[in-house]
Amino acid sequence: MAHRGIIRQALEYLASHDAVRPRPSFHRAVPRSCNRGSTYARHISGADSPHASTSSPRTRNPTLKTIDLVYFNAGGGHRSAAIALDAVIREQGRPWQVRLINLMEVLDPKDVFRKTMGMEWEDLYNTRLARGWSLGLAQELKFLQALIRLCHQGLTSRLRRYWRRTKPDMVVSLIPNFNRTMYEALAGARPAAPYVTILTDFADLPPHFWIEPGQAQHFVCGTRKAVAQARALGYGPSQVHATSGMIVRPDFYQKPRGDRRAERLKLKLDPDRPTGIVLFGGHGSKAMQGIARRLKDTQLILICGHNSALAQRLVAMPARAPRLVVGFTPKIRDFMHLSDFFIGKPGPGCISEAIQQGLPVIVVNNTWTMPQERYNAEWVQENRAGIVLDSFKNIDDGVDEVISRLPEFRARVARIQNRAIFEIPEILERIMSDARTGKHPEPRHSRDLEETRTHTA
């Protein structure tokens, strides 16, 4: 497929071309005396946004421990998790200098790939999501992972040089697929610096996705399944840290502002009508058109993200119930507050945000569901947090069931208490403290590692 050729060119370029000195995306000092007010709004607007231009590295503060939070823009959830974690660390006043590092800017600081191909490499993935082209992603994932292994030496060498120059005291990965590369690069550049992988999916998709075997590192896992997967690959209790869920933006924990009924009226929505919010991540999805067409009598808030063409098509569609179409917005929590249930893809961020706002979810699980999100739908069923359909062609039946059992579903969702965003800084503090005292995790014996690789291949 054409996508495979572009991916191959991207990784071969990144592995083989030297570049000018790479730079981190952000450098933020976090002194203990910092303002403890909410900072999330500042992160998602203006110069603090990952969409803003990067600047030259600031002088490293030798009195603060430096933590690199590594993300990329494929899907948007990894970036959102990094920004949310940075915001909470700042609010808690921890004495750390936090840097948000876009991995692709480190590997391609001259932006040659975009200039050559006419797009960011992550846009290949995001465009497919927006158009609903998820079939075949499992095979393409294997192809990508094989190319990463093929280019391993070059990618690792570039990252090693970067971390030798920038000297982080800890590296925290919030991305899959590159964890062997980043771990070995950090081990070569800063052997005493802990390497931590925070799974932003409900579970791993082995092999070589989130959890690589045989590395002297730590994992932060938001579900029992993810914990079990890490333990099954030989990592001990001191290396596997359980949280109560996925990372959710800190503003989702704030009490709703304004009167729900009045806000609905202001947006020309019926204040007494059950309302669904339809959300498929930051780039929307073609599936939203079919949902809107089948739910003409249901009041909907449709969030299209950066997909303005989709928004225009939805506005033009006829409906017998009030409907609000929204483009990209940082106010997802506010729109969820106006809703009674969630409809969308089984993404870890979407599900977790909806549940944090008390909304039962309606998702699908079929051959078109992305491989790494299939367990998420199983998790919804296991926790009885909503309805899982075989297809959105049956969305009207799913909505009818949720509405008829809304008090029951909302009571079940209310029992799910997720405080992961506040738990993770404390976990990182413990890991950092252990590293200061010389306590480091040990990699498994090479013979055990080989047995594990054979078992998971």
VENLIN-V873092 format. One line per field, one symbol per residue. ss: DSSP state (a for helix, b for strand, c for the rest). psi: psi as a letter, one per 30 degrees, with the letter a starting at -180 (. if undefined). burial: + if it has 16 or more other ideal C-beta (glycine too) atoms within 10 Angstrom, else -. Layout:
# VENLIN-V873092
ss->???
psi->???
burial->???
This chain:
# VENLIN-V873092
ss->caaaaaaaaaaaaaaacccccccccccbbbcccccccccaaaaccaaaccccccccccccccccbbbbbbbcccccaaaaaaaaaaaaaaaccccbbbbbbbaaaaaccccaaaaaacccaaaaaaaaaaacccccaaaaaaaaaaaaaacaaaaaaaaaaaaaaacccbbbbcccccaaaaaaaaaaaccccbbbbbcccccccccccccccccccbbbbccaaaaaaaaacccccccbbbcccccccaaaaccccccaaaaaaaccccccccbbbbbcaaacccaaaaaaaaccccbbbbbccccaaaaaaaaaccccccbbbbcccccaaaaaacccbbbbcccaaaaaaaaacccbbbbbccccccaaaaaaaaaaaacccbbbbccaaaaaaaaaaaaacaaaaaaaaacccccaaaaaaaaaaaaaaaaacccccccccaaaaaaaaaaac
psi->leeeeeeeeeeeeeffkllljlklekjjkilfglkglkfeeffglbffkfflkllkklkkjffkkkkkjkllgjffeeeeeeeeeeeeeeefhkhkjkkjjjeffefiffheeeeefglleffeeeeeeefgifkfeeeeeeeeeeeeeegeeeeeeeeeeefeefilfkkjkgllegfeeeeeeeeeeiffkkkkkjjglfllillgdejklgkialkjkgleeeeeeeefggkleffjjklgalkkkfffflkkklkeeeeeeeghkjfgkkkkkjkhafgakfffeeeeefhfgkkkjjjfbgieeeeeeeefkkkflkkkkkbkkgheeeeefflflkkalhkeeeeeeeefggklljlljaffkkeffefeeeeeeeghgakklfkffgeeeeeeeeefgeeeeeeeeffjjjgeffeeeeeeeeeeeeeeggjkkkllkeeeeeeeeeef.
burial->--+--+++-++-+++------+++++++++---+----++--++---+-+---+---------+++++++++++++++++++++++++++++-+-++++++++++++++---+------+++++++-+++-+-+--+--++--++-++--++-++++++++++--+-++++++++++++++++++++-++--+++++++++++++++++++++++++++++++-+++-++--+++---+++++-++++++++----------++----+----++++++++++++-+++-++-++--++++++++-+--++-++-------+++++-----++-+++++++++++++++++++++++++++++++--+++-++++++-++----+++++--+--+--++-++------+--++----+-++-+++-+++-++--+----++-++----+--+---+-
